[in-house]
Amino acid sequence: MFEVREEIIKNQAVVANDWGLLRLDEGDSAESVAAPAGKVIVPLAVWLAQRATLAARLPQIGVWLASDERPETLGGDVAQLPLIAVDFPKFTDGRGYSIAYNLRARLDFKGELRAIGDVLRDQLFSMHRVGFDAYATRPDRSIHDALKGLSVFSETYQASWDEKSPLFRRHQRDVQQPDGDVGYGI
């Protein structure tokens, strides 16, 4: 099955989508399915089975990972891919957050990192925190409404991919310490 969304959220704006998404139908095999011409995001299994052929089409090929797949499987290909997508089969499946964080922090992926599948407005802020910069939201929801999910909070407490220091390290305290009390103002 080949999906094409008209619009996605990318870099905190609604933009036209120029990538198609290939999903294997029942009965399709990773070795024999044909990736259509143009910019296509293929499943990891298809990339691994047809790597030699698909690598010749870079940068027109991206790879998507299911929530139960490991990004380390891509190995050195991470540096060559222009786009990696992570599928969220259900909005309650949080494994994609770890995949995204590992792609950015441990595997040093610099390309577009896109969330696909059951992606909702309430998730976008947290997805951005772990390294996602593009979102293909559920088609039955307003993409313009979902965009507001990226600006829900003005400050973050924890360190993550987008902010390396926790709030207590970023906050400057101008507290006078009477009588040398080190704990005063905490």
Sine and cosine of phi, psi and omega as CSV:
sin_phi,cos_phi,sin_psi,cos_psi,sin_omega,cos_omega
0.00,0.00,0.68,-0.73,-0.02,-1.00
-0.89,-0.46,0.88,-0.48,-0.02,-1.00
-0.96,-0.29,0.64,-0.77,0.11,-0.99
-0.73,-0.69,0.88,-0.48,0.09,-1.00
-1.00,-0.07,0.65,-0.76,0.00,-1.00
-0.95,0.32,-0.66,0.75,-0.06,-1.00
-0.74,-0.68,0.50,-0.87,0.12,-0.99
-0.69,-0.73,0.15,-0.99,0.17,-0.99
-0.99,-0.15,0.80,-0.60,0.01,-1.00
-0.60,-0.80,0.76,-0.65,-0.02,-1.00
0.78,0.63,0.68,0.73,0.09,-1.00
0.90,0.43,0.55,0.84,0.08,-1.00
-0.54,-0.84,0.47,-0.88,0.10,-0.99
-0.99,0.13,0.84,-0.55,-0.06,-1.00
-0.73,-0.68,0.28,-0.96,0.09,-1.00
-0.93,0.37,0.61,-0.79,0.01,-1.00
-0.99,-0.16,0.81,-0.58,0.02,-1.00
-0.94,-0.35,0.24,0.97,0.03,-1.00
-0.92,-0.39,0.65,-0.76,0.15,-0.99
-0.99,-0.17,0.37,-0.93,-0.03,-1.00
-0.87,-0.50,0.85,-0.53,0.02,-1.00
-0.99,-0.11,0.82,-0.57,0.11,-0.99
-0.87,-0.49,0.62,-0.78,0.02,-1.00
-0.98,0.22,0.76,-0.65,0.12,-0.99
-1.00,0.09,0.29,-0.96,0.07,-1.00
-0.86,0.51,0.76,-0.65,-0.03,-1.00
0.99,-0.11,-0.30,0.95,0.07,-1.00
-0.97,0.26,0.55,-0.84,0.10,-1.00
-0.89,-0.45,0.55,-0.83,-0.02,-1.00
-0.88,0.48,-0.49,0.87,-0.03,-1.00
-0.97,0.25,-0.50,0.87,-0.14,-0.99
-0.94,-0.35,-0.26,0.97,-0.02,-1.00
-0.92,0.40,0.62,-0.78,-0.02,-1.00
-0.99,-0.17,0.78,-0.63,0.08,-1.00
-0.99,0.17,0.82,-0.57,-0.01,-1.00
-0.87,0.49,0.30,-0.95,0.05,-1.00
-0.92,0.39,0.35,-0.94,0.00,-1.00
1.00,-0.05,-0.22,-0.98,-0.01,-1.00
-0.98,0.20,0.87,-0.49,-0.09,-1.00
-0.71,-0.70,0.70,-0.72,0.12,-0.99
-0.98,-0.18,0.89,-0.45,-0.07,-1.00
-0.96,-0.26,0.44,-0.90,0.08,-1.00
-0.89,0.45,0.46,-0.89,0.02,-1.00
-0.80,0.59,-0.67,0.75,-0.01,-1.00
-0.86,0.51,-0.63,0.78,0.02,-1.00
-0.93,0.36,-0.67,0.74,0.04,-1.00
-0.86,0.52,-0.73,0.69,-0.03,-1.00
-0.92,0.40,-0.62,0.79,-0.03,-1.00
-0.97,0.25,-0.51,0.86,-0.09,-1.00
-0.84,-0.54,0.47,0.88,-0.13,-0.99
-0.78,0.62,-0.74,0.68,-0.06,-1.00
-0.86,0.51,-0.71,0.70,-0.01,-1.00
-0.93,0.36,-0.72,0.70,-0.06,-1.00
-0.95,0.32,-0.57,0.82,0.01,-1.00
-0.88,0.47,-0.49,0.87,0.04,-1.00
-0.93,0.38,-0.32,0.95,-0.01,-1.00
-1.00,-0.08,-0.01,1.00,0.03,-1.00
-0.87,0.50,0.63,-0.78,0.15,0.99
-1.00,-0.09,0.48,0.88,0.01,-1.00
-1.00,-0.01,0.04,1.00,-0.04,-1.00
-0.85,-0.53,0.73,-0.68,0.15,-0.99
-0.86,-0.52,0.19,-0.98,-0.02,-1.00
-0.80,-0.60,0.64,-0.77,0.12,-0.99
-0.90,-0.43,0.59,-0.81,-0.02,-1.00
-0.94,-0.34,0.70,-0.71,0.15,-0.99
-0.97,0.25,0.30,-0.95,-0.07,-1.00
-0.92,0.39,-0.27,0.96,0.02,-1.00
-0.98,-0.22,0.19,0.98,0.02,-1.00
-0.97,-0.24,0.46,-0.89,-0.06,-1.00
-0.98,-0.18,0.75,-0.66,0.00,-1.00
-0.91,0.42,-0.42,0.91,0.02,-1.00
-0.88,0.47,-0.35,0.94,0.02,-1.00
-0.86,0.50,-0.48,0.88,0.00,-1.00
-0.95,0.31,-0.37,0.93,0.01,-1.00
0.82,0.57,-0.71,-0.70,-0.03,-1.00
-0.93,0.36,-0.20,0.98,0.02,-1.00
-0.91,0.42,-0.36,0.93,0.00,-1.00
-0.81,0.59,-0.65,0.76,-0.04,-1.00
-0.93,0.37,-0.40,0.92,-0.06,-1.00
-1.00,-0.04,-0.39,0.92,-0.10,-0.99
-0.97,0.24,0.73,-0.68,0.03,-1.00
-0.98,0.18,-0.36,0.93,-0.08,-1.00
-0.50,-0.87,0.72,-0.69,0.17,-0.99
-0.80,-0.60,0.76,-0.65,0.03,-1.00
-0.93,-0.37,0.49,-0.87,0.05,-1.00
-0.84,-0.54,0.81,-0.59,-0.06,-1.00
-1.00,0.03,0.74,-0.67,0.12,-0.99
-0.95,-0.31,0.99,-0.16,-0.06,-1.00
-0.92,0.40,-0.51,0.86,0.08,-1.00
-0.63,-0.78,0.53,-0.85,-0.02,-1.00
-0.90,0.43,-0.32,0.95,0.01,-1.00
-1.00,0.09,-0.08,1.00,0.00,-1.00
-1.00,0.03,0.96,-0.30,-0.09,-1.00
-1.00,-0.04,0.07,1.00,-0.05,-1.00
-0.89,0.45,-0.45,0.89,0.01,-1.00
-0.90,0.44,-0.47,0.88,0.05,-1.00
-0.90,0.43,-0.69,0.72,0.02,-1.00
-0.91,0.41,-0.64,0.77,0.03,-1.00
-0.87,0.49,-0.73,0.68,-0.01,-1.00
-0.89,0.46,-0.72,0.69,0.00,-1.00
-0.87,0.49,-0.69,0.73,0.00,-1.00
-0.91,0.41,-0.61,0.79,0.05,-1.00
-0.87,0.49,-0.68,0.73,-0.03,-1.00
-0.98,0.22,-0.79,0.62,-0.16,-0.99
-0.99,0.16,-0.64,0.77,-0.10,-1.00
-0.99,-0.17,-0.57,0.82,-0.04,-1.00
-0.98,-0.19,-0.05,1.00,0.10,-0.99
0.84,0.54,0.64,0.76,0.04,-1.00
-0.94,0.34,0.79,-0.62,-0.07,-1.00
-0.96,-0.30,-0.21,0.98,-0.07,-1.00
-0.98,0.18,-0.22,-0.98,0.02,-1.00
-0.95,0.31,0.75,-0.66,0.05,-1.00
-0.90,-0.44,0.93,-0.38,-0.16,-0.99
-0.92,-0.39,0.71,-0.70,0.13,-0.99
-1.00,-0.03,0.76,-0.65,0.02,-1.00
-0.77,-0.64,0.27,-0.96,0.04,-1.00
0.98,-0.18,-0.70,-0.71,-0.05,-1.00
-1.00,0.10,0.94,0.35,-0.07,-1.00
-0.98,-0.19,0.86,-0.51,-0.05,-1.00
-0.88,-0.47,0.31,-0.95,-0.01,-1.00
-0.79,0.61,-0.68,0.73,-0.07,-1.00
-0.89,0.45,-0.32,0.95,-0.05,-1.00
-1.00,-0.04,-0.35,0.94,-0.20,-0.98
-0.87,0.50,-0.67,0.74,-0.02,-1.00
-0.87,0.48,-0.73,0.69,0.01,-1.00
-0.93,0.38,-0.59,0.81,0.05,-1.00
-0.90,0.44,-0.66,0.75,0.03,-1.00
-0.88,0.47,-0.61,0.79,-0.02,-1.00
-0.88,0.48,-0.50,0.86,-0.02,-1.00
-0.99,-0.12,0.05,1.00,0.14,-0.99
0.85,-0.53,-0.12,0.99,0.04,-1.00
-0.93,0.38,0.63,-0.78,0.09,-1.00
-0.79,-0.61,0.06,1.00,0.05,-1.00
-0.56,-0.83,0.53,-0.85,-0.12,-0.99
-0.60,-0.80,0.83,-0.56,0.14,-0.99
-0.98,-0.22,1.00,-0.08,-0.08,-1.00
-0.96,0.29,0.24,-0.97,0.02,-1.00
-0.84,0.54,0.69,-0.73,-0.06,-1.00
-0.93,0.38,-0.31,0.95,-0.01,-1.00
-1.00,0.04,0.09,1.00,0.02,-1.00
-0.87,-0.49,0.41,-0.91,0.01,-1.00
-0.96,0.29,0.85,-0.53,0.01,-1.00
-0.93,0.36,-0.52,0.85,0.01,-1.00
-0.95,0.32,-0.57,0.82,0.10,-0.99
-0.93,0.37,-0.66,0.75,0.00,-1.00
-0.88,0.47,-0.56,0.83,0.01,-1.00
-0.82,0.57,-0.54,0.84,0.01,-1.00
-0.90,0.45,-0.37,0.93,0.02,-1.00
-0.90,0.43,-0.34,0.94,0.02,-1.00
-0.98,0.21,-0.28,0.96,-0.06,-1.00
-0.87,-0.50,0.45,0.89,-0.04,-1.00
-0.92,0.40,-0.63,0.77,-0.06,-1.00
-0.90,-0.43,0.61,-0.80,0.01,-1.00
-1.00,-0.07,-0.28,0.96,-0.05,-1.00
-0.59,-0.81,0.49,-0.87,0.06,-1.00
-0.86,-0.51,0.51,-0.86,0.01,-1.00
-1.00,-0.07,-0.70,0.71,-0.11,-0.99
-1.00,0.06,0.41,-0.91,0.15,-0.99
-0.98,0.21,0.52,-0.86,0.08,-1.00
-0.33,-0.95,-0.28,-0.96,-0.03,-1.00
-0.88,0.47,-0.66,0.75,-0.09,-1.00
-0.99,0.14,-0.36,0.93,0.01,-1.00
-0.63,-0.77,0.94,-0.35,-0.14,-0.99
-0.97,0.25,-0.34,0.94,-0.04,-1.00
-0.92,-0.39,0.64,-0.76,0.09,-1.00
-0.94,0.34,0.29,-0.96,-0.08,-1.00
-0.83,0.56,-0.65,0.76,-0.06,-1.00
-0.90,0.44,-0.40,0.92,0.06,-1.00
-0.99,0.11,-0.39,0.92,-0.02,-1.00
-1.00,-0.01,-0.30,0.95,-0.09,-1.00
-1.00,0.06,0.81,-0.58,0.03,-1.00
-1.00,-0.03,0.85,-0.52,0.01,-1.00
-0.98,-0.21,0.80,-0.60,0.07,-1.00
-0.94,-0.34,0.96,0.29,-0.08,-1.00
-0.94,-0.35,0.79,-0.61,0.10,-0.99
-0.98,0.22,0.75,-0.66,-0.03,-1.00
-0.98,-0.19,0.99,-0.16,0.02,-1.00
-0.94,0.35,0.71,-0.71,0.06,-1.00
0.85,0.53,0.47,0.88,0.07,-1.00
0.93,0.36,0.33,0.94,0.01,-1.00
-0.95,0.33,0.96,-0.29,-0.07,-1.00
-0.92,0.39,-0.52,0.86,-0.05,-1.00
-1.00,0.07,-0.05,1.00,-0.04,-1.00
-0.89,0.46,0.74,-0.67,0.07,-1.00
1.00,0.01,0.04,1.00,0.01,-1.00
-1.00,0.09,0.00,0.00,0.00,0.00
